[in-house]
Amino acid sequence: MNKRKVVILGGGVGGIVTANHLAEILPKEIEIILIEKNKIHSFAASYLWLMVNKRRMQQITSQLRELVSNRVNILFEEIKLIDAQNKTVTTEKSNINFDYLVIALGASLYKTHLDKHQSGIHTFFTFQGSIELNKALQNFKGGNVSIVVSSLPYKCPGAPYEGAMLIKDFLSKKLKNNFTVNLYSPEPQPLPVAGPELGNSVKEILNKKGIGFHPLEQMTSINYTERKVEFASGNSVSYDLLVIIPSHKTPDVITNSGLVDESGWIAVNKDTLETKYENVFAIGDVTSITVPGRWQPDKPMKLPKAGVFAHSQAISVSKIIASRILGKESKELFCADGFCMLEAGEDLAGFAYGDFYASPHPDVKMKQLGKLWHWGKVLFEKWWLSPYGLKKSFYKTLLEAGGKSLRIPINL
Ligand SMILES: Cc1cc2nc3c(=O)[nH]c(=O)nc-3n(C[C@H](O)[C@H](O)[C@H](O)COP(=O)(O)OP(=O)(O)OC[C@H]3O[C@@H](n4cnc5c(N)ncnc54)[C@H](O)[C@@H]3O)c2cc1C
């Protein structure tokens, strides 16, 4: 056991789970450092509820320190440089060397269009954006709401569809019929990686709710004065309220790290999440993973950027790192089973689940809308934002009550 320091970059979903899981399985003498620029963590899946008055700000945020094991040293600093070859990370204040590195820095959003609230442009893809959009929805007097996915890829493939349904539900309660909700996306169908059957189910739900869906529409520009969005197809749409899913990119510190491939994201081994540098791993939204199967021969697909994968990748990588440190053989492989509770308004949600590494194409199914899936999402939110100490004692009590054979589908 000659390697002693694990450094985790980014204290979002992937970073928190990696830190806590390693804290549980590594001997105490191994140092675990987590570096994150923000002291407050917000739960992104709940931005949708924040937007439609179903949550207050304090209900979806927590001090990061409370969510992470005391065994982990957290540095609240901005990372400026990653030198994977020489195994060092530079922040605004320190130079830190590492033996093992886990990069979980997520995706950044282009800010273009996002300071244009006065022109009726909003987003629910950020915490602050959801607060502003909530105000705009409360003051909305009627007209056209257009939800536009500005480019691919974006995180959480279900989010624009959930957003559209929640906005429709919210406005229906206050405005009756003098408004429309339309969604425009460059995708050929909702959640394309999940295949045509699932896409058709989502289209059917949108249709029943009276939401227009416009596939294969790539936004090219916004005319702020005329309040009009132009698309590459030559089509355009006038809006009274425009909700943008902003373009995503790797954080700047990654762009110059030598870790990105031609896709602009970090290429990793799809089973071990290791980058081209030994003992340097990347997980979550910052990665680009080609899914083995495909729906159409000429169209390779990527694993969606989603918290559920950041979470399970964090557990796989923790196990691999622990095995290497302890000098044991590791059989751990990331398996890409994933699920998503698709919020549909009226406290209902669909449940999509499956194996994204299946061949000849991902095998993903969807259960009908039900209250159960909605409450499952609510429970997960409460669990995620609970202090680490509470989660740990709850987990231990369950294990003791059920015995070691009880398989609890949660991981610290
Ligand atoms: C509206 C919305 C709804 C969603 N709903 C779902 C859902 O229902 N299910 C699901 O699975 N996923 C959902 N997601 C997606 C999910 O939130 C992300 O996929 C997940 O957070 C990715 O985890 P990550 O660890 O890769 O990145 P993140 O959680 O984004 O964490 C990255 C961290 O790195 C930090 N960081 C970045 N750069 C630096 C730097 N230079 N220095 C220091 N720190 C830095 C950031 O501050 C951040 O804390 C949703 C996303 C949105 C926006």
The ligand as an SDF file (V2000), in Angstrom:
LIG
                    3D

 53 58  0  0  0  0  0  0  0  0999 V2000
  -32.9930   21.0950  -14.4130 C   0  0  0  0  0  0  0  0  0  0  0  0
  -32.2000   19.8310  -14.2650 C   0  0  0  0  0  0  0  0  0  0  0  0
  -32.8360   18.6530  -13.8840 C   0  0  0  0  0  0  0  0  0  0  0  0
  -32.1090   17.4710  -13.7590 C   0  0  0  0  0  0  0  0  0  0  0  0
  -32.7700   16.3360  -13.3820 N   0  0  0  0  0  0  0  0  0  0  0  0
  -32.0830   15.1790  -13.3060 C   0  0  0  0  0  0  0  0  0  0  0  0
  -32.7560   13.9720  -12.9540 C   0  0  0  0  0  0  0  0  0  0  0  0
  -33.9500   13.9520  -12.6720 O   0  0  0  0  0  0  0  0  0  0  0  0
  -32.0370   12.8110  -12.9470 N   0  0  0  0  0  0  0  0  0  0  0  0
  -30.6930   12.7880  -13.2660 C   0  0  0  0  0  0  0  0  0  0  0  0
  -30.0830   11.7100  -13.2460 O   0  0  0  0  0  0  0  0  0  0  0  0
  -30.0250   13.9410  -13.5960 N   0  0  0  0  0  0  0  0  0  0  0  0
  -30.6840   15.1180  -13.6110 C   0  0  0  0  0  0  0  0  0  0  0  0
  -30.0210   16.2690  -13.9510 N   0  0  0  0  0  0  0  0  0  0  0  0
  -28.6040   16.2100  -14.3600 C   0  0  0  0  0  0  0  0  0  0  0  0
  -27.6540   16.1590  -13.1510 C   0  0  0  0  0  0  0  0  0  0  0  0
  -27.8530   17.2750  -12.3080 O   0  0  0  0  0  0  0  0  0  0  0  0
  -26.2270   16.1540  -13.6450 C   0  0  0  0  0  0  0  0  0  0  0  0
  -26.0910   15.1780  -14.6530 O   0  0  0  0  0  0  0  0  0  0  0  0
  -25.2770   15.8280  -12.5020 C   0  0  0  0  0  0  0  0  0  0  0  0
  -25.2840   16.8960  -11.5760 O   0  0  0  0  0  0  0  0  0  0  0  0
  -23.8600   15.6000  -13.0260 C   0  0  0  0  0  0  0  0  0  0  0  0
  -22.9960   15.3690  -11.9550 O   0  0  0  0  0  0  0  0  0  0  0  0
  -21.4570   15.7820  -12.0630 P   0  0  0  0  0  0  0  0  0  0  0  0
  -20.8250   15.3800  -10.7860 O   0  0  0  0  0  0  0  0  0  0  0  0
  -20.8860   15.2930  -13.3290 O   0  0  0  0  0  0  0  0  0  0  0  0
  -21.4690   17.3770  -12.2000 O   0  0  0  0  0  0  0  0  0  0  0  0
  -22.1010   18.4560  -11.2260 P   0  0  0  0  0  0  0  0  0  0  0  0
  -23.0980   17.8630  -10.3120 O   0  0  0  0  0  0  0  0  0  0  0  0
  -22.5400   19.5830  -12.1100 O   0  0  0  0  0  0  0  0  0  0  0  0
  -20.8670   18.9270  -10.3440 O   0  0  0  0  0  0  0  0  0  0  0  0
  -19.7620   19.6130  -10.8770 C   0  0  0  0  0  0  0  0  0  0  0  0
  -19.1340   20.4160   -9.7440 C   0  0  0  0  0  0  0  0  0  0  0  0
  -17.8570   20.9150  -10.1410 O   0  0  0  0  0  0  0  0  0  0  0  0
  -17.7010   22.2350   -9.6440 C   0  0  0  0  0  0  0  0  0  0  0  0
  -16.7020   22.9330  -10.4550 N   0  0  0  0  0  0  0  0  0  0  0  0
  -16.7260   23.1360  -11.8120 C   0  0  0  0  0  0  0  0  0  0  0  0
  -15.6150   23.7850  -12.1900 N   0  0  0  0  0  0  0  0  0  0  0  0
  -14.8590   23.9880  -11.0710 C   0  0  0  0  0  0  0  0  0  0  0  0
  -13.5790   24.5900  -10.8350 C   0  0  0  0  0  0  0  0  0  0  0  0
  -12.8380   25.1250  -11.8200 N   0  0  0  0  0  0  0  0  0  0  0  0
  -13.1080   24.6300   -9.5560 N   0  0  0  0  0  0  0  0  0  0  0  0
  -13.8410   24.0820   -8.5290 C   0  0  0  0  0  0  0  0  0  0  0  0
  -15.0540   23.4940   -8.6970 N   0  0  0  0  0  0  0  0  0  0  0  0
  -15.5530   23.4520   -9.9600 C   0  0  0  0  0  0  0  0  0  0  0  0
  -19.0920   22.8300   -9.7840 C   0  0  0  0  0  0  0  0  0  0  0  0
  -19.2440   23.9470   -8.9120 O   0  0  0  0  0  0  0  0  0  0  0  0
  -19.9750   21.6460   -9.3740 C   0  0  0  0  0  0  0  0  0  0  0  0
  -20.2700   21.6290   -8.0050 O   0  0  0  0  0  0  0  0  0  0  0  0
  -30.7120   17.4890  -14.0360 C   0  0  0  0  0  0  0  0  0  0  0  0
  -30.0660   18.6690  -14.4060 C   0  0  0  0  0  0  0  0  0  0  0  0
  -30.7950   19.8360  -14.5150 C   0  0  0  0  0  0  0  0  0  0  0  0
  -30.0890   21.1200  -14.8980 C   0  0  0  0  0  0  0  0  0  0  0  0
  1  2  1  0
  2  3  1  0
  2 52  2  0
  3  4  2  0
  4  5  1  0
  4 50  1  0
  5  6  2  0
  6  7  1  0
  6 13  1  0
  7  8  2  0
  7  9  1  0
  9 10  1  0
 10 11  2  0
 10 12  1  0
 12 13  2  0
 13 14  1  0
 14 15  1  0
 14 50  1  0
 15 16  1  0
 16 17  1  0
 16 18  1  0
 18 19  1  0
 18 20  1  0
 20 21  1  0
 20 22  1  0
 22 23  1  0
 23 24  1  0
 24 25  2  0
 24 26  1  0
 24 27  1  0
 27 28  1  0
 28 29  2  0
 28 30  1  0
 28 31  1  0
 31 32  1  0
 32 33  1  0
 33 34  1  0
 33 48  1  0
 34 35  1  0
 35 36  1  0
 35 46  1  0
 36 37  1  0
 36 45  1  0
 37 38  2  0
 38 39  1  0
 39 40  1  0
 39 45  2  0
 40 41  1  0
 40 42  2  0
 42 43  1  0
 43 44  2  0
 44 45  1  0
 46 47  1  0
 46 48  1  0
 48 49  1  0
 50 51  2  0
 51 52  1  0
 52 53  1  0
M  END
$$$$
